[in-house]
Amino acid sequence: MTDRPQRTHRDFLAITDFSKPELDALFALAERMRTGRYRRTPLAGKALAMIFFKSSTRTRVSFEVGAFQLGAHPLMLSPRDIQLCRGEPIADTARVLSRMVDGIMVRTYAHAEVEELALHADVPVINGLTNLHHPCQILADLLTVNQHLGSYQGKRIAWIGDGNNVANSWLDAASVLGFELMLACPEGYDPDAACLARARRATKVTLTRDPAEAIAGAHVVNTDVWASMGQEEEQQARIEAFRGYTVNAAMMGRAHQRAIFLHCLPAHRGEEVTTDVLEGPQSRVWDEAENRLHAQKAVMAVLMGGETLAQPAAAKRRAKKSAKPSSATSRSTKKRR
């Protein structure tokens, strides 16, 4: 009989793995890291295994540097470096790595592979990207929104282009955090149906074929490449399908006057976004890229380093205030006594 690990840890496979209070606390922790107010090394003496089935710039560097800054030793593993390339089951790899490292980050194609890894590992597993979800990117994006617009609350977020893994994670974030999300995708390139349905049950979500409709009044304008890794053969067909979905200056002019532009990068200038927007005054893509480091450090500190997701002080004060009975209620209670 195969022994199953006791679930004494948490994984981060999708945005929905955290509640709204937990995400707000995670953003507060990441902000402390971004501004240099966090100086602990909670991962001292620990090791992070990083498995990359997909090549990466931002994911690899941010996790490797972040783990180092928190005191951990990051191990870069490609499928060629380990026995997965020779057919060793994911479950066996998870069990072996769990005996030697303190956390596993994986960036791969099929989301089921990350789920299987997490099922059999007895250390935290972090989703660095799959074809279905890209939760670490959305943490960085929302950290950027908070940094430049004060808060995601009350903001309208627009997604223009392919209903890909980033769009799915934006839907997950909307379902947990409750902001308004507008998506413009061509026919046949919609986001995941389950993610869309879940978000629509929780908040206001609009899916349209008209980018101008989606971007109107938006505080945040998001896009991504039209053909992701593994879709290179579809490149020309996608260019045709996405004609009219390029985020340009005229389109940004329909957004809120304080709107910011985000792109997870790498960008194909002249396709999904024009150079003047990517390099323009509304663009926050370089802060967004940096915030991958801070957001992921917060995740690692919580999952691997024992940091608690305590409610931010401001949120605690609001909760305490809302929980206080009104003066009229207090007086009536005293009278009954």
SULSUL-V263698 format. One record per residue. N is the residue number from 1. PHI is phi in radians with two decimals (none if undefined). PSI is psi in whole degrees, 0 to 359 (none if undefined). D_LAST is the distance of its C-alpha to the last C-alpha in whole Angstrom. Layout:
n = [N;N]
phi = [PHI;PHI]
psi = [PSI;PSI]
d_last = [D_LAST;D_LAST]
This chain:
n = [1;2;3;4;5;6;7;8;9;10;11;12;13;14;15;16;17;18;19;20;21;22;23;24;25;26;27;28;29;30;31;32;33;34;35;36;37;38;39;40;41;42;43;44;45;46;47;48;49;50;51;52;53;54;55;56;57;58;59;60;61;62;63;64;65;66;67;68;69;70;71;72;73;74;75;76;77;78;79;80;81;82;83;84;85;86;87;88;89;90;91;92;93;94;95;96;97;98;99;100;101;102;103;104;105;106;107;108;109;110;111;112;113;114;115;116;117;118;119;120;121;122;123;124;125;126;127;128;129;130;131;132;133;134;135;136;137;138;139;140;141;142;143;144;145;146;147;148;149;150;151;152;153;154;155;156;157;158;159;160;161;162;163;164;165;166;167;168;169;170;171;172;173;174;175;176;177;178;179;180;181;182;183;184;185;186;187;188;189;190;191;192;193;194;195;196;197;198;199;200;201;202;203;204;205;206;207;208;209;210;211;212;213;214;215;216;217;218;219;220;221;222;223;224;225;226;227;228;229;230;231;232;233;234;235;236;237;238;239;240;241;242;243;244;245;246;247;248;249;250;251;252;253;254;255;256;257;258;259;260;261;262;263;264;265;266;267;268;269;270;271;272;273;274;275;276;277;278;279;280;281;282;283;284;285;286;287;288;289;290;291;292;293;294;295;296;297;298;299;300;301;302;303;304;305;306;307;308;309;310;311;312;313;314;315;316;317;318;319;320;321;322;323;324;325;326;327;328;329;330;331;332;333;334;335;336;337]
phi = [none;-1.36;-1.35;-1.84;-1.18;-1.33;-1.42;-1.81;-2.48;-2.03;-1.93;-2.26;-1.85;-2.66;-0.98;-1.21;-1.27;-2.05;-1.44;-1.04;-1.04;-1.19;-1.13;-1.07;-1.17;-1.13;-1.10;-1.11;-1.15;-1.10;-1.16;-1.07;-1.20;-1.11;-1.63;1.36;-1.63;-2.02;-2.15;-1.38;-2.20;-1.21;-1.82;-1.00;1.41;-1.85;-2.30;-2.04;-1.52;-2.07;-1.80;-2.06;-1.51;-2.01;-1.15;-2.79;-1.87;-1.14;-1.15;-1.13;-1.14;-1.17;-1.24;-1.17;-1.18;-1.08;-1.08;-1.08;-1.13;-1.54;1.81;-1.56;-1.82;-1.49;-2.01;-1.45;-2.23;-1.72;-0.97;-1.25;-1.42;-2.16;-1.35;-1.02;-1.21;-1.85;1.71;-1.10;-1.07;-1.02;-1.05;-1.17;-1.06;-1.07;-1.15;-1.18;-1.06;-1.09;-1.40;-2.17;-2.14;-1.90;-2.97;-2.28;-1.93;-2.32;-2.19;-2.58;-1.59;-1.38;-1.13;-1.06;-1.17;-1.17;-1.11;-1.18;-1.04;-1.16;-1.08;-1.80;-1.50;-2.01;-2.26;-1.05;-2.01;-2.04;-1.43;-1.44;2.78;-2.38;-1.17;-1.68;-2.37;-2.44;-1.15;-1.11;-1.12;-1.22;-1.03;-1.12;-1.10;-1.22;-1.08;-1.18;-1.06;-1.07;-1.10;-1.80;-2.05;1.58;-2.93;-1.33;-1.15;1.36;-1.72;-1.77;-1.83;-2.02;-2.06;-2.08;2.20;-1.24;-1.41;-1.66;-1.09;-1.20;-1.06;-1.05;-1.26;-1.11;-1.09;-1.07;-1.12;-1.10;-1.17;-1.56;-1.70;1.50;-1.39;-1.42;-2.24;-1.99;-2.13;-2.07;-2.34;-1.15;-0.97;1.59;-2.21;-1.25;-1.21;-1.00;-1.10;-1.18;-1.11;-1.12;-1.11;-1.10;-1.17;-1.15;-1.26;-1.76;-2.75;-1.47;-2.25;-2.12;-1.97;-2.31;-1.69;-1.91;-1.01;-1.10;-1.17;-1.18;-1.51;-1.04;1.30;-1.25;-1.51;-2.33;-2.01;-2.09;-2.66;-2.68;-1.04;-1.41;-2.20;-1.46;-1.00;1.66;-2.01;-1.03;-1.20;-1.61;-0.91;-1.15;-1.09;-1.23;-1.03;-1.18;-1.13;-1.70;-1.03;1.69;-1.81;-1.25;-1.39;-2.15;-1.09;-1.10;-1.16;-1.08;-1.14;-1.49;-1.35;-1.02;-1.10;-1.73;-1.06;-2.02;-1.90;-2.19;-2.69;-1.25;1.16;-1.26;-1.83;-1.83;-1.02;1.62;-1.79;-1.34;-2.64;-1.46;-1.08;-1.16;-1.37;-1.05;-1.76;-1.49;-1.19;-1.54;-1.30;-2.19;-1.17;-1.36;-1.11;-1.04;-1.11;-1.07;-1.20;-1.01;-1.04;-1.23;-1.11;-1.28;-1.06;-1.10;-1.08;-1.13;-1.09;-1.33;-1.30;-1.90;-1.97;1.41;-1.15;-1.66;-1.58;-1.21;-1.09;-0.99;-0.99;-1.09;-1.16;-1.08;-1.11;-1.11;-1.11;-1.14;-1.13;-1.21;-1.42;-1.21;-1.22;-1.15;-1.10;-1.14;-1.12;-1.10;-1.14;-1.16;-1.14;-1.10;-1.10;-1.13;-1.17]
psi = [132;129;138;138;145;133;86;14;174;150;165;92;335;159;326;358;346;149;172;311;323;319;318;320;324;318;320;319;316;324;322;321;319;322;7;16;2;117;11;162;73;349;17;130;4;168;141;121;130;111;122;107;338;138;159;149;295;317;314;309;318;320;319;313;318;316;317;315;332;359;358;165;112;137;114;121;121;162;332;337;336;175;358;327;344;13;6;133;148;321;318;319;318;317;318;311;324;336;348;336;172;356;155;127;134;138;112;189;294;128;331;331;320;319;320;320;314;325;323;352;148;28;161;139;132;130;108;345;137;175;341;321;151;68;325;326;318;326;315;319;314;327;322;320;312;321;319;338;4;315;153;341;134;6;149;124;133;136;125;119;219;135;65;199;325;318;318;319;330;320;317;318;319;322;330;319;340;12;164;135;127;128;133;113;143;157;131;357;34;159;174;132;321;318;318;314;318;317;321;332;337;331;185;114;130;130;121;165;359;106;325;323;317;325;345;119;7;142;335;128;123;145;178;173;154;333;114;175;132;353;20;326;341;2;307;318;322;323;320;315;327;12;128;356;10;127;112;182;320;319;316;333;342;346;175;149;336;13;146;154;134;148;130;345;153;153;146;93;133;349;272;341;145;157;323;332;314;323;5;180;340;348;135;25;331;323;319;316;316;323;347;318;309;319;317;328;319;317;313;320;324;309;324;339;3;7;139;148;65;146;136;150;318;319;322;318;318;317;319;319;317;336;343;136;149;162;325;319;320;319;318;326;317;321;319;327;none]
d_last = [63;61;59;56;54;50;48;47;47;47;49;50;52;50;47;45;45;42;39;38;36;39;41;40;40;43;44;43;44;48;47;47;50;52;51;52;49;49;52;51;53;51;54;56;59;58;60;59;62;62;64;66;68;68;69;67;66;63;61;64;64;60;59;62;61;57;58;60;58;55;58;59;62;63;65;67;68;70;71;74;73;71;72;70;74;75;73;71;67;64;62;65;65;61;61;64;62;59;61;62;60;56;56;58;58;60;62;64;64;63;59;59;61;58;56;58;59;55;55;57;56;54;54;52;54;54;55;58;59;60;61;58;55;56;52;53;55;52;50;52;52;49;49;51;49;47;49;51;48;45;43;44;41;42;46;48;51;54;56;60;62;63;60;60;58;57;56;54;52;51;50;48;46;45;43;41;41;41;43;46;49;52;55;59;61;65;65;65;64;60;57;56;55;52;51;51;49;46;46;46;43;41;42;45;48;52;55;58;62;62;61;61;58;56;57;56;53;53;51;53;56;57;60;63;66;67;69;67;69;71;71;74;76;74;74;77;75;72;73;74;71;69;71;69;66;67;65;67;66;66;63;61;62;59;57;54;55;54;55;56;58;58;60;60;64;67;68;71;71;73;71;67;67;69;70;69;66;66;67;65;62;60;61;58;60;61;58;57;59;58;55;56;56;53;51;53;52;49;49;51;49;46;48;50;49;46;44;40;39;36;34;36;34;34;32;30;29;28;27;24;24;23;21;18;16;17;15;14;13;11;10;9;6;5;5;4;0]
